[in-house]
Amino acid sequence: MCGIFGVVAARDASKTENLLRALFRLSESRGKEASGIAGIAGDVIHVLKSPVPSTELLRTKTYASYVERVVDGPRRVAVIGHSRLVTNGAQTEHANNQPVCVDDIAGVHNGIIVNEDQLWGAHPDLTRTHEVDTEVLFRLVRRGANEAGSFIGGVRSALAQISGVANVAMFASELDQLTIATNNGSIYYAADPTTGFFAFASERYILEKALAKVDLPTDAIEQLLAGSGLVVDLETAAVHEISLAVGAPTGVAQKNGIHRTVDVRALEGVVKMSSRPPAIHSDVPPAWFLEAEQQNREAIAKLRRCVRCVQPETVPFVGLDPQGLCVDCRNYQPIVQHGREALEAVLAPHRSRTSRADVLVPLSGGRDSCYALHYIKRILGLNPIAYTYDWGMVTDLARRNASRLCSALGVEHIIVSADITQKRAYIRKNVEAWLTRPDLGIVPLFMAGDKQFFHHAQQLQERTGVSFQIWGNNRLERSDFKTGFCGFDRQGYKDNSLFHLGLKNNLAYVAYYLKAFAWNPGYINTSIPDTLFSYFLYFVKKNTYLDLYDYIPWDEEIIVSTLLDEYDWEVSPDTRSTWRIGDGTAAFYNYIYWTAAGFSESDTFRSGQVRNGSMTRAHAQDVVDEENRPRYASLNWYCRTIGVDLDRTLRVINAIPKHYAV
């Protein structure tokens, strides 16, 4: 999930260099892990790519030389570019970065092909040389072009075989054309045939801002709708829109040119590697880990639990009374949905009367947000834009599931990428500090980096012009026990906003962290500004949105069956649960809570289901027992991703004094 862009200037290329620079910089918001460019000069398609962010590439002498040769030199200009968010294929392997060059095609791809392995298996005669999923797409395009006798036919054939999002722009060495295609609508373009100009980008905002920077008009920007493509004549910049349906009329003649060669170069002297590569561990848990798990499990099974739900006595301020009821069961008030009719009434004034989007939908790749997107598009008939904030701990499984939904629904997907290397470094510093002095009240610090999600959601609402946001929060998921470990009784407030938590509790909460930082100077590191901004966004700033599950019932069975049956939704191999499988942090922090305190988010969540009548207590206990099984493969991924030693980390967690008798 990356940023792609390009420019064709058939007659006047005077503004191309500055426009290209603006597109590069703005597209970096979608991916900061690698960047590259392909452009035509004479009989050569020149490709430059490197494992550095776009802004870093733009500052190099190599890029300046490239621009002189490909952008400033020729009479006409045709270039495409890419800012990469790595999904598969490490950026340190040159061939995995984009533009990808195979079978006389040089192209860029935004999206994830989720059936990549099946495609390679179905076409064993195709040669695989890269790890990146784009390769199989381009090889299928070339094969289809050879069979159909046209490049457009090849594009149609390839896109018909893939599952997942594909937004592509390609130069074929034999054609004097740029071919663009999308199956989810994440491409915007502007064309002026009178001046011989064409430009495109992954987002309207990116293209609009880039054009404005070089004083080019922005009123002609159009969205390339899902299932459509463009063929741009490189000689005239004339644009022809095509359908991607197999068998549809071609609609435009194939314009052959000189047979160009593809010259691929890397940015010299740049090799991006982690400065502290973690030890590699097998996903098979060692004997000591299994023994510790069994010992903990036997002790936790003896805990006294609420007689109505399944919350154990170790939950902070759980308040089990003499009859065995917890405070939440004693004070329970049913969650009542407003209903579909009320939802329609709220939506009515916001529905778009054109093809423009009318709502922004956060999409984590988890089941609740995926189902929300399905419901909003298929049931409510809205035209949503999906939004994901990738802060470095979104798993590939979550990315693939988001891709499945967006491609199947034809929904534009905007990804805002953090500086992932930096974010992971922040987590590593705080985890390593925590390991020297474990404190359950400080565990949320590991997740502070994802709270910029709120900030970017508001920014995107303003940039896209949609009037509101619909989220997929589930009110049964309560995690107020996390502040309980800081000493605060959750009965004094209803949610985590400053207004409801109260100024006094907020000050006490900050004081708790300041005291922890004073006792453990390891927390005083470069992550502090990021943490403070996260605190403001989560606890102080008011966020305005509509929660879908405030209006329709949250039904786990319907949600899971819909995703599995209609979208071939992917599940995790290390658990039988479908909850929290796309969150790369959940397995880690829940393992800490379960090991030290005898419960996790699962206990409080499933207890909520018992109270609202959607699950029996006996079933809830079975589910909790299953969901609390340590996910060793996910723990391994977490530690490897942030760069801490798995074995040492797990041993420290297991050595924490327990809140229960062992």
Secondary structure, 3 states (H helix, E strand, C coil): CCEEEEEEECCCCCCHHHHHHHHHHHHHHHCCCEEEEEEEECCEEEEEEECCCHHHHHCCHHHHHHHHHHCCCCCCEEEEEEEECCCCCCCCCHHHCCCEEECCEEEEEECCECCHHHHHHHCCCCCCCCCCCHHHHHHHHHHHHHHHCCHHHHHHHHHHHCCECCEEEEEECCECEEEEEECCCCCEEEEECCCCEEEEECCHHHHHHHHHHCCCCCCCCEECCCCEEEEEECCCCCEEEEECCCCCCCCCCCCECCCCEEEEEECCCCCCCCCCCCCCCCCCCCHHHHHHHHHHHHHHCCCCECCCCCCECCCCCCCCCCCCCCHHHHCCCCCCCCCHHHHHHHHHHHCCCCCCCCEEEECCCCHHHHHHHHHHHHHCCCCEEEEEEECCCECHHHHHHHHHHHHHHCCEEEEEECCHHHHHHHHHHHHHHHHHCCCHHHHHHHHHHHHHHHHHHHHHHHHHCCCCEEECCCCCCCCCHHHHCCCCCHHHCCCCCHHHHCHHHHHHHHHHHHHHHHHCHHHCCCCHHHHHHHHHHHHHCCCCCEEHHHCCCCCHHHHHHHHHHHHCCCCCCCCCCCCCCCECCHHHHHHHHHHHHCCCHHHHHHHHHHHCCCCCHHHHHHHHHHHCCCCHHHHHHHHHHHCCCHHHHHHHHHHCCCCCCC
